[in-house]
Amino acid sequence: MNKLKYIPLATAIALVPTLGAAQDAEFASLAQTTFIFNTLLFLIGGFLVFWMAAGFAMLEAGLVRSKNVTTQLTKNMGLFGIAAIMYWLIGYNVMYPGDGNWMMDGVLGTISPKDVKTEIDAGGYSNASDFFFQLMFCATTASIVSGTLAERVKLWPFLIFVVVLTGLIYPIEASWQWGGGFLSAMGFSDFAGSTLVHAAGGFAALAGALILGPRIGKYAKDGRVVPMPGSSLPLATLGTFILWMGWFGFNGASQLAMGTLEDVDAVAQIFANTNMAAAAGAVAALILTQILYRKVDLTMVLNGALAGLVSITAGPLDPTLFGALWIGAVGGIIVVFAVPFLDKLKIDDVVGAIPVHLIAGFWGTLVVPVYTDGTSFVTQIIGFVAIGAFVFISSFIVFSILKAVVGIRVSEEAEIQGLDTTELGMEAYPEFSKG
């Protein structure tokens, strides 16, 4: 039997003021609690999205041939480091107009790194946590381009393009919506970036692919598409699961607040919808490839899951679970048909990033008004076209300049031998390089 310790009533009454004072001293105010939880949401979401960088690296390492794996990993490390620096130096100020914003102050105005020091009483979250979270989206945009251009783009010209993409191109177009620009005023809705991040990365990748051209031997003279299997399907699968996990931060933390019961419930709803869309995309691609090819294509299933994730990203909060299911499933179906369609156009996308991020991104953006009040199909299309045109044209110009000045494609000999030995002088799998 438990022994209970009784306190005389008079003693308990006497303790009430003391307990109340202790409670006041121990617990934070409502404003402080809100600040803490909002900041925590940004930080947790940020490091989950950071982990997506590992997902992209593993996915791409698995889908390129073994002779190009080290180069692909180097590109992913380099682009993330460049994105972190450029977004601090220029991009964050461009994306969120304020002191030091060169677009607002004029062309000759001050370009200054963003100060992320926080005046604790001035807002509901840490400035540093917001910067950290937004930076991850910028880096993700660059990661999308990397896989499409694999196996034939030179390392340094690609990284120079990343400097421009993360310092200017992405921040400018993202400012139109998330920085309170004209698309936001128009009523365009993109909750976590189906267009602003994913389709933007897809448009940049498309511009690069058109200028680079396909890999040697990818398309035969008789019109056949020559399969070029990647080095490791286990790595590609691992990368997909890492991306799937990171997407909970990508979409969930885009609620941008966790200081109320309603906000926390919204984050949970977003998690559930995000997961359902990914699952439906994978299953849809699995079933459809069995029907079309009489065998399941794992690479399509992986990209089907990613397309489901991209599809729900523009509006992950408002749909029901059934809504998330059919939206994600359509994304998975899109990939199965879009990958061979690009091959018919002789657009060589090594990892399928254009179908996954650009085309599924359009689908996800377009379907938002089905569940989200105050949005329209016309406005969604206008926003997608505006961002797509800007990113594609500006990326095409940058790639064209790089091609004319320094060249962006490796030599035929280097491409055949592999970029690992010709560009870097080291191999991911040296024991098997002659196999």
Sequence and secondary structure as in RCSB ss.txt:
>XXXX:A:sequence
MNKLKYIPLATAIALVPTLGAAQDAEFASLAQTTFIFNTLLFLIGGFLVFWMAAGFAMLEAGLVRSKNVTTQLTK
NMGLFGIAAIMYWLIGYNVMYPGDGNWMMDGVLGTISPKDVKTEIDAGGYSNASDFFFQLMFCATTASIVSGTLA
ERVKLWPFLIFVVVLTGLIYPIEASWQWGGGFLSAMGFSDFAGSTLVHAAGGFAALAGALILGPRIGKYAKDGRV
VPMPGSSLPLATLGTFILWMGWFGFNGASQLAMGTLEDVDAVAQIFANTNMAAAAGAVAALILTQILYRKVDLTM
VLNGALAGLVSITAGPLDPTLFGALWIGAVGGIIVVFAVPFLDKLKIDDVVGAIPVHLIAGFWGTLVVPVYTDGT
SFVTQIIGFVAIGAFVFISSFIVFSILKAVVGIRVSEEAEIQGLDTTELGMEAYPEFSKG
>XXXX:A:secstr
        HHHHHHHHHHHHHHHHHHS  HHHHHHHHHHHHHHHHHHHHHHHHHHHHHHHHHHS GGGHHHHHHH
HHHHHHHHHHHIIIIIHHHHS STT HHHH TTS          GGGSSS HHHHHHHHHHHHHHHHHHHHHHTT
TTB HHHHHHHHHHIIIIIHHHHHHTTTTS HHHHHT   SS IIIIIIHHHHHHHHHHHHH   TTSB TTS B
     S HHHHHHHHHHHHHHHHHHHHGGG   SSHHHHHHHHHHHHHHHHHHHHHHHHHHHHHHHHHSS  HHH
HHHHHHHHHHHHHTS SSS HHHHHHHHHHHHHHHHHHHHHHHHTT   SS HIIIIIIHHHHHHHTGGGTSTT 
 HHHHHHHHHHHHHHHHHHHHHHHHHHHHHT SB  HHHHHH HIIIIIS  S GGGTT 
